[in-house]
Amino acid sequence: MTSLRTENGSGSSGLAWAASPLPELVRLAWPITVSMLSYSVMTLVGTLFVGRLGSYALAGVGLGGTAAFTLMCFGFGVLRGVKVLVSQAVGAGSKDEADAFLGAGILWAAALSVAIVIAGEIVAQWLPGLAATAASGDAARTYLRIRILGTPMVLVYVAIREARYGLGDARSPMVGAVAGNVVNVALDWLLIVHLGLGVAGAAWSTVFAHLVEAGVLCAVQRRDGFGLGVARLRHALDVWRLGLPTALQFVLESGSFALLAALIASLSEVEMAAHQIALQVIHFSFLPAFAVGEAASVLTGQAVGADRGDLVRVVARRALLAAGVYTGLCSLLFAFGGAWIVAPFAAETATRVVAVRLLVVAAIFQVFDGANIIARGALRGTGDVRYAAAIGILTSWLLTPPMTWLLGVRAGLGALGGWTGLCLEIIAGALLLWWRLERGAWRHAAARSRERFTVVPAPT
């Protein structure tokens, strides 16, 4: 088995950031943050346009959008393997392998798109049965049937984006995301307001926005090539092996979170409204930490490829410092400014009171959430994806839904009980992931990853 240096990493690794990872983490993280913020703003603006159509449209687009995301999230998880493999290839100095893994990712995007579009059409037929009214059910079906047609553009964009991240380029995906979101807002006005296409207009504007963001990123990637000619079966299998655990984690964690929402919704409108408000607030606090976690995944992947295992924990600790400062400030804001934060979101006093309590719980888990995200990203970068996925799945199902039922439903704590379970899930996950990281148990997976670039496989 190939060596993975554990102490001083003697020899030149070719990693320009090795002496000081923090600036490189920030350089990669800020464009990712901007990309994600642009999506959040787009969603907010789109909600405002759809809201002009009535509550049935809001409910329908919400249900249809959730269904579309759920169907696509398996593909998102599989394609995360592209980033890990490309970053490791960059560290190993193997451009041909990096190109091949991009090509394999694009092929997976095409194959998964066919399956997801077919599944979307099937789901759209029974989706109205989940809606509260016939009007919102029809809106959900219409929205999903159109929105799912954008899947090929979405997944191709994700495949290229993950490869660009692995190469150390987070700005090109940011440009594509911002361009697509600007187009989406403009088309929302044109199709929904000016042409009166309603829910269908909202769906088509999103599809065209995905086309723009994919087009922008394809134009950038065209200079370097798409790797389709050098991708082989082994590259596709490697993407699948590294991406599948994350894909399953995404799907199962989404299911756990949906169950949390369903249990809270069964209690009262006030509890559910407060839950939604608190989620919107912590969503914005979550984005920079998530971006730093993505950057940490890239750098640990490059370190493994360069046979610099000594850098993995250094990168993770620097990332924890960067995320910890931000999440710590958010904790203070939530703990002492909750009433001020939730005031614009709700007119009812009862809803505001519950939302403020939820933000106090969020203040407790904010720093742990950042630590969880960083450790998960770092472990994925080393190739230790199965452990990261297993911890995510187990903690999300063994803690959050049971505690929501026990504390929220049986003990009468409502949404506060559910968020207490969520808090325990996040803290337990962070501790278990950092235990793995600090023990160095990821080294076996990292050594296997390194072998891809030191042993020349037979042609397939």
C-alpha positions as CSV (number, residue, x, y, z in Angstrom):
1,M,0.0,0.0,0.0
2,T,1.3,3.5,-0.8
3,S,2.7,5.6,2.0
4,L,0.8,8.6,3.4
5,R,3.3,10.9,5.1
6,T,2.3,11.5,8.7
7,E,4.8,13.8,10.2
8,N,6.7,16.4,8.3
9,G,5.7,15.5,4.8
10,S,9.2,15.7,3.6
11,G,9.7,16.4,-0.1
12,S,8.0,18.9,-2.3
13,S,4.2,18.3,-2.5
14,G,3.6,20.9,-5.2
15,L,0.8,22.5,-3.0
16,A,1.4,26.2,-3.0
17,W,-0.9,26.7,0.0
18,A,0.8,24.0,2.1
19,A,2.6,26.5,4.4
20,S,-0.6,28.5,5.1
21,P,-3.9,26.9,4.3
22,L,-6.2,29.6,5.7
23,P,-5.9,32.1,2.9
24,E,-6.6,29.4,0.4
25,L,-9.6,28.3,2.4
26,V,-11.0,31.8,2.3
27,R,-10.2,32.2,-1.4
28,L,-12.2,29.1,-2.2
29,A,-15.0,29.7,0.3
30,W,-16.1,33.2,-0.5
31,P,-17.2,32.6,-4.1
32,I,-19.1,29.5,-2.9
33,T,-20.8,31.6,-0.3
34,V,-21.8,34.2,-3.0
35,S,-23.2,31.4,-5.2
36,M,-25.4,30.1,-2.4
37,L,-26.5,33.5,-1.3
38,S,-27.6,34.3,-4.9
39,Y,-29.8,31.1,-4.8
40,S,-31.3,32.2,-1.5
41,V,-32.1,35.7,-2.9
42,M,-33.5,34.1,-6.1
43,T,-35.7,31.9,-4.0
44,L,-36.9,34.9,-2.0
45,V,-37.7,37.0,-5.1
46,G,-39.4,34.1,-6.8
47,T,-41.6,33.5,-3.8
48,L,-42.6,37.2,-3.9
49,F,-43.6,36.9,-7.6
50,V,-45.5,33.6,-7.0
51,G,-47.2,35.1,-4.0
52,R,-49.0,37.6,-6.2
53,L,-50.9,34.6,-7.7
54,G,-52.4,33.5,-4.3
55,S,-51.8,31.1,-1.5
56,Y,-52.7,28.1,-3.7
57,A,-49.7,29.0,-6.0
58,L,-47.3,29.4,-3.1
59,A,-48.4,26.0,-1.7
60,G,-48.2,24.3,-5.1
61,V,-44.8,25.7,-6.0
62,G,-43.5,24.8,-2.5
63,L,-44.7,21.2,-2.8
64,G,-43.5,20.9,-6.4
65,G,-40.2,22.5,-5.7
66,T,-39.6,20.2,-2.7
67,A,-40.4,17.1,-4.9
68,A,-38.0,18.3,-7.6
69,F,-35.2,18.8,-5.1
70,T,-35.8,15.5,-3.5
71,L,-35.6,13.7,-6.8
72,M,-32.4,15.5,-7.8
73,C,-30.6,15.3,-4.5
74,F,-29.4,11.7,-5.2
75,G,-27.7,13.0,-8.3
76,F,-26.2,15.9,-6.3
77,G,-24.7,13.3,-3.9
78,V,-23.3,11.0,-6.6
79,L,-21.6,14.0,-8.3
80,R,-19.9,15.1,-5.1
81,G,-17.5,12.2,-5.9
82,V,-16.2,14.2,-8.8
83,K,-14.9,17.0,-6.5
84,V,-13.0,14.5,-4.3
85,L,-11.5,12.6,-7.2
86,V,-10.5,15.7,-9.1
87,S,-8.9,17.4,-6.1
88,Q,-6.9,14.2,-5.3
89,A,-5.8,14.0,-9.0
90,V,-4.7,17.7,-8.8
91,G,-2.6,16.9,-5.6
92,A,-1.1,13.9,-7.4
93,G,-0.2,16.1,-10.4
94,S,-2.3,13.9,-12.8
95,K,-4.2,16.3,-15.1
96,D,-5.3,13.4,-17.4
97,E,-7.0,11.7,-14.4
98,A,-8.7,14.9,-13.4
99,D,-10.0,15.3,-16.9
100,A,-11.2,11.7,-17.0
101,F,-13.1,12.1,-13.7
102,L,-14.9,15.2,-15.1
103,G,-15.9,13.3,-18.2
104,A,-17.2,10.4,-16.0
105,G,-19.2,13.0,-13.9
106,I,-20.8,14.4,-17.1
107,L,-21.7,10.9,-18.3
108,W,-23.3,10.2,-14.9
109,A,-25.2,13.5,-15.0
110,A,-26.7,12.5,-18.4
111,A,-27.6,9.0,-17.2
112,L,-29.1,10.1,-13.9
113,S,-31.0,12.9,-15.7
114,V,-33.0,10.4,-17.8
115,A,-34.0,8.4,-14.7
116,I,-34.9,11.5,-12.7
117,V,-37.0,13.0,-15.5
118,I,-39.0,9.8,-15.9
119,A,-39.4,9.5,-12.1
120,G,-40.5,13.1,-12.0
121,E,-43.3,12.5,-14.5
122,I,-44.5,9.6,-12.4
123,V,-44.4,11.5,-9.1
124,A,-46.2,14.4,-10.7
125,Q,-49.3,12.2,-11.3
126,W,-49.8,11.5,-7.6
127,L,-48.4,14.7,-6.2
128,P,-51.9,16.4,-6.0
129,G,-52.9,13.8,-3.5
130,L,-50.5,15.3,-1.0
131,A,-51.8,18.9,-1.4
132,A,-54.4,20.5,0.9
133,T,-56.6,21.7,-1.9
134,A,-57.3,20.7,-5.5
135,A,-55.9,24.1,-6.8
136,S,-52.6,23.8,-5.0
137,G,-52.4,20.1,-6.1
138,D,-52.8,21.1,-9.8
139,A,-50.2,23.9,-9.3
140,A,-47.7,21.4,-7.8
141,R,-48.2,18.9,-10.6
142,T,-47.8,21.6,-13.3
143,Y,-44.7,23.1,-11.6
144,L,-43.0,19.7,-11.1
145,R,-43.6,18.5,-14.7
146,I,-41.9,21.6,-16.1
147,R,-39.2,22.0,-13.5
148,I,-38.0,18.5,-13.8
149,L,-37.2,19.1,-17.5
150,G,-34.3,21.2,-16.3
151,T,-32.6,18.2,-14.6
152,P,-30.0,17.6,-17.4
153,M,-28.8,21.2,-17.2
154,V,-28.7,21.1,-13.4
155,L,-26.7,18.0,-13.1
156,V,-24.2,18.9,-15.9
157,Y,-23.7,22.2,-14.1
158,V,-23.1,20.3,-10.8
159,A,-20.7,17.9,-12.4
160,I,-18.6,20.7,-13.9
161,R,-18.9,22.8,-10.8
162,E,-17.6,20.0,-8.6
163,A,-14.6,19.5,-11.0
164,R,-13.8,23.2,-11.0
165,Y,-13.9,23.2,-7.2
166,G,-11.5,20.3,-7.2
167,L,-9.2,22.3,-9.5
168,G,-9.3,25.2,-7.0
169,D,-11.6,27.3,-9.1
170,A,-14.7,28.5,-7.2
171,R,-15.1,31.7,-9.1
172,S,-16.3,30.3,-12.5
173,P,-19.2,28.4,-10.8
174,M,-20.1,31.6,-9.0
175,V,-20.3,33.5,-12.2
176,G,-22.6,30.9,-13.7
177,A,-24.8,30.8,-10.6
178,V,-25.2,34.6,-10.4
179,A,-25.9,34.9,-14.1
180,G,-28.5,32.1,-14.0
181,N,-30.2,33.7,-10.9
182,V,-30.3,37.2,-12.5
183,V,-32.0,35.6,-15.6
184,N,-34.4,33.8,-13.3
185,V,-35.5,37.0,-11.6
186,A,-36.0,38.8,-15.0
187,L,-37.9,35.8,-16.5
188,D,-40.1,35.6,-13.3
189,W,-41.3,39.2,-14.0
190,L,-41.7,38.5,-17.7
191,L,-43.5,35.2,-17.6
192,I,-45.5,35.5,-14.4
193,V,-46.4,39.2,-14.3
194,H,-46.2,40.4,-17.9
195,L,-47.3,37.3,-19.8
196,G,-49.5,35.9,-17.1
197,L,-48.2,32.3,-17.3
198,G,-48.6,31.8,-13.6
199,V,-47.1,28.7,-12.0
200,A,-46.0,27.4,-15.3
201,G,-44.1,30.7,-15.9
202,A,-42.3,30.3,-12.6
203,A,-41.2,26.8,-13.6
204,W,-40.1,27.7,-17.1
205,S,-38.1,30.7,-15.7
206,T,-36.2,28.3,-13.4
207,V,-35.5,25.9,-16.3
208,F,-34.1,28.6,-18.5
209,A,-32.0,29.9,-15.6
210,H,-30.5,26.5,-15.2
211,L,-29.7,26.5,-18.9
212,V,-27.9,29.8,-18.6
213,E,-25.8,28.8,-15.6
214,A,-24.9,25.5,-17.3
215,G,-24.1,27.4,-20.5
216,V,-21.8,29.8,-18.7
217,L,-19.9,27.1,-17.0
218,C,-19.6,25.0,-20.2
219,A,-18.2,28.0,-22.0
220,V,-15.5,28.3,-19.3
221,Q,-14.8,24.5,-19.3
222,R,-14.6,24.4,-23.1
223,R,-11.1,25.8,-23.0
224,D,-9.9,22.9,-20.9
225,G,-12.0,20.2,-22.4
226,F,-14.8,18.0,-20.9
227,G,-12.8,14.8,-20.5
228,L,-15.4,12.7,-22.4
229,G,-12.7,11.2,-24.6
230,V,-10.5,10.0,-21.8
231,A,-13.1,8.8,-19.3
232,R,-13.2,5.0,-18.9
233,L,-15.3,2.6,-17.0
234,R,-13.0,2.6,-14.0
235,H,-13.4,6.4,-13.7
236,A,-17.2,6.1,-13.8
237,L,-17.0,3.4,-11.1
238,D,-14.8,5.5,-8.9
239,V,-17.2,8.4,-9.1
240,W,-20.1,6.0,-8.2
241,R,-18.2,4.4,-5.3
242,L,-17.3,7.8,-3.7
243,G,-20.5,9.5,-4.6
244,L,-23.1,6.8,-3.6
245,P,-22.6,7.1,0.2
246,T,-23.1,10.8,0.1
247,A,-26.1,10.4,-2.2
248,L,-27.8,8.0,0.2
249,Q,-26.9,10.4,3.0
250,F,-28.6,13.3,1.2
251,V,-31.7,11.3,0.5
252,L,-32.1,9.8,4.0
253,E,-31.2,13.0,5.9
254,S,-33.8,14.8,3.7
255,G,-36.3,12.1,4.8
256,S,-35.5,12.6,8.4
257,F,-35.9,16.4,8.1
258,A,-39.2,16.0,6.3
259,L,-40.4,13.8,9.1
260,L,-39.4,16.5,11.6
261,A,-41.4,19.1,9.7
262,A,-44.4,16.7,9.4
263,L,-44.4,16.1,13.2
264,I,-44.2,19.8,13.9
265,A,-46.9,20.6,11.4
266,S,-49.2,18.1,13.1
267,L,-49.1,20.1,16.3
268,S,-50.3,23.6,15.3
269,E,-49.9,26.3,12.7
270,V,-48.1,28.5,15.2
271,E,-45.5,25.8,15.8
272,M,-45.0,25.2,12.1
273,A,-44.8,28.9,11.3
274,A,-42.2,29.4,14.0
275,H,-40.2,26.4,12.7
276,Q,-40.2,27.9,9.1
277,I,-39.1,31.3,10.4
278,A,-36.2,29.9,12.4
279,L,-35.2,27.7,9.4
280,Q,-35.0,30.7,7.1
281,V,-32.9,32.6,9.6
282,I,-30.4,29.8,10.3
283,H,-30.2,29.1,6.5
284,F,-28.2,32.3,6.0
285,S,-26.0,31.6,9.0
286,F,-25.3,28.2,7.6
287,L,-24.0,29.2,4.2
288,P,-20.5,30.5,5.0
289,A,-19.8,27.5,7.2
290,F,-20.9,25.2,4.4
291,A,-18.7,27.0,1.9
292,V,-15.7,26.6,4.2
293,G,-16.5,22.9,4.5
294,E,-16.5,22.6,0.8
295,A,-13.1,24.4,0.6
296,A,-11.8,22.1,3.3
297,S,-12.9,19.1,1.3
298,V,-11.0,20.4,-1.8
299,L,-7.7,21.0,0.2
300,T,-7.8,17.7,2.1
301,G,-8.3,16.0,-1.3
302,Q,-5.4,17.7,-2.8
303,A,-3.3,16.9,0.3
304,V,-4.1,13.2,0.0
305,G,-3.3,13.2,-3.7
306,A,0.0,14.8,-3.0
307,D,0.8,12.2,-0.3
308,R,0.7,14.9,2.4
309,G,-1.5,13.3,5.0
310,D,0.2,15.6,7.6
311,L,-1.8,18.5,6.1
312,V,-5.3,17.0,6.5
313,R,-5.7,17.9,10.2
314,V,-4.0,21.2,9.7
315,V,-6.5,22.1,7.0
316,A,-9.4,20.9,9.1
317,R,-8.3,22.9,12.1
318,R,-7.8,26.1,10.1
319,A,-11.2,25.6,8.6
320,L,-12.7,25.1,12.0
321,L,-11.2,28.3,13.2
322,A,-12.6,30.3,10.2
323,A,-16.1,28.7,10.5
324,G,-16.0,28.9,14.3
325,V,-15.5,32.7,14.4
326,Y,-18.5,33.2,12.1
327,T,-20.8,30.7,13.8
328,G,-19.8,32.0,17.2
329,L,-20.9,35.5,16.2
330,C,-24.2,34.0,14.9
331,S,-24.7,32.2,18.2
332,L,-24.4,35.5,20.1
333,L,-26.8,37.2,17.7
334,F,-29.4,34.5,18.0
335,A,-29.2,34.3,21.8
336,F,-29.5,38.0,22.4
337,G,-31.2,39.4,19.3
338,G,-33.8,36.7,18.6
339,A,-36.8,39.0,19.2
340,W,-35.4,41.6,16.9
341,I,-34.6,39.1,14.2
342,V,-38.0,37.3,14.0
343,A,-40.1,40.5,14.3
344,P,-40.3,41.2,10.5
345,F,-41.4,37.6,9.8
346,A,-44.5,37.3,12.0
347,A,-47.2,39.6,13.2
348,E,-48.6,37.1,15.8
349,T,-47.1,37.3,19.2
350,A,-47.4,33.6,19.8
351,T,-45.4,32.7,16.6
352,R,-42.7,35.2,17.5
353,V,-42.3,33.8,21.0
354,V,-41.9,30.2,19.7
355,A,-39.5,31.4,17.0
356,V,-37.3,33.2,19.5
357,R,-37.1,30.0,21.6
358,L,-36.0,28.1,18.6
359,L,-33.2,30.6,17.9
360,V,-31.9,30.1,21.4
361,V,-31.6,26.4,20.6
362,A,-29.9,27.4,17.3
363,A,-27.5,29.5,19.3
364,I,-26.4,26.4,21.2
365,F,-25.8,24.3,18.2
366,Q,-24.3,26.9,15.8
367,V,-20.7,26.3,16.6
368,F,-21.2,22.5,16.7
369,D,-23.0,22.7,13.3
370,G,-19.9,24.5,11.8
371,A,-17.7,21.8,13.3
372,N,-19.9,19.1,11.9
373,I,-19.8,20.6,8.4
374,I,-16.0,21.1,8.5
375,A,-15.2,17.5,9.7
376,R,-17.6,16.0,7.2
377,G,-16.1,17.9,4.3
378,A,-12.5,17.1,5.4
379,L,-13.3,13.4,5.7
380,R,-14.9,13.3,2.3
381,G,-11.8,14.9,0.8
382,T,-9.7,12.1,2.2
383,G,-12.0,9.5,0.6
384,D,-13.5,8.5,3.9
385,V,-17.0,9.0,2.6
386,R,-18.6,5.9,4.1
387,Y,-18.0,6.9,7.7
388,A,-19.1,10.5,7.2
389,A,-22.3,9.3,5.5
390,A,-23.0,6.6,8.2
391,I,-22.7,9.2,11.0
392,G,-25.0,11.6,9.2
393,I,-27.6,9.0,8.5
394,L,-27.5,7.4,12.0
395,T,-27.6,10.6,14.0
396,S,-30.3,12.1,11.9
397,W,-32.6,9.1,12.3
398,L,-31.8,7.9,15.8
399,L,-32.0,11.4,17.4
400,T,-34.1,14.0,15.6
401,P,-37.4,12.2,14.8
402,P,-37.6,10.2,18.1
403,M,-36.8,13.2,20.2
404,T,-39.3,15.3,18.3
405,W,-42.0,12.7,19.0
406,L,-40.9,12.2,22.7
407,L,-40.3,15.9,23.6
408,G,-42.3,17.7,21.0
409,V,-45.5,15.6,20.8
410,R,-45.6,13.5,24.0
411,A,-44.1,16.0,26.4
412,G,-45.9,19.0,24.8
413,L,-42.8,21.1,24.0
414,G,-43.8,21.5,20.4
415,A,-41.3,22.7,17.9
416,L,-38.9,23.3,20.8
417,G,-38.8,19.5,21.4
418,G,-38.0,18.9,17.7
419,W,-35.2,21.4,17.7
420,T,-33.8,19.9,20.9
421,G,-33.5,16.6,19.0
422,L,-31.9,18.5,16.1
423,C,-29.4,20.1,18.5
424,L,-28.5,16.6,19.9
425,E,-28.1,15.3,16.4
426,I,-25.7,18.1,15.4
427,I,-23.6,17.9,18.5
428,A,-23.3,14.1,18.4
429,G,-22.4,14.1,14.8
430,A,-19.7,16.8,15.3
431,L,-18.1,14.9,18.2
432,L,-18.1,11.6,16.3
433,L,-16.7,13.1,13.1
434,W,-13.9,15.0,14.8
435,W,-13.1,11.9,16.8
436,R,-12.5,10.1,13.5
437,L,-10.5,13.0,12.1
438,E,-8.2,13.4,15.1
439,R,-7.6,9.7,15.5
440,G,-6.4,9.5,11.9
441,A,-8.7,6.5,11.1
442,W,-9.3,8.1,7.7
443,R,-5.7,7.2,6.7
444,H,-6.8,3.8,5.3
445,A,-9.3,5.4,3.0
446,A,-6.8,8.0,2.0
447,A,-4.1,5.4,1.2
448,R,-6.6,3.6,-1.1
449,S,-7.4,6.9,-2.8
450,R,-3.7,7.6,-3.3
451,E,-3.2,4.2,-5.0
452,R,-5.4,5.4,-7.9
453,F,-2.6,7.8,-8.9
454,T,0.5,5.7,-8.1
455,V,-0.6,2.4,-9.7
456,V,-1.3,2.5,-13.4
457,P,-4.4,0.4,-14.0
458,A,-4.8,-1.8,-17.0
459,P,-6.9,-0.3,-19.8
460,T,-10.7,-0.9,-19.6
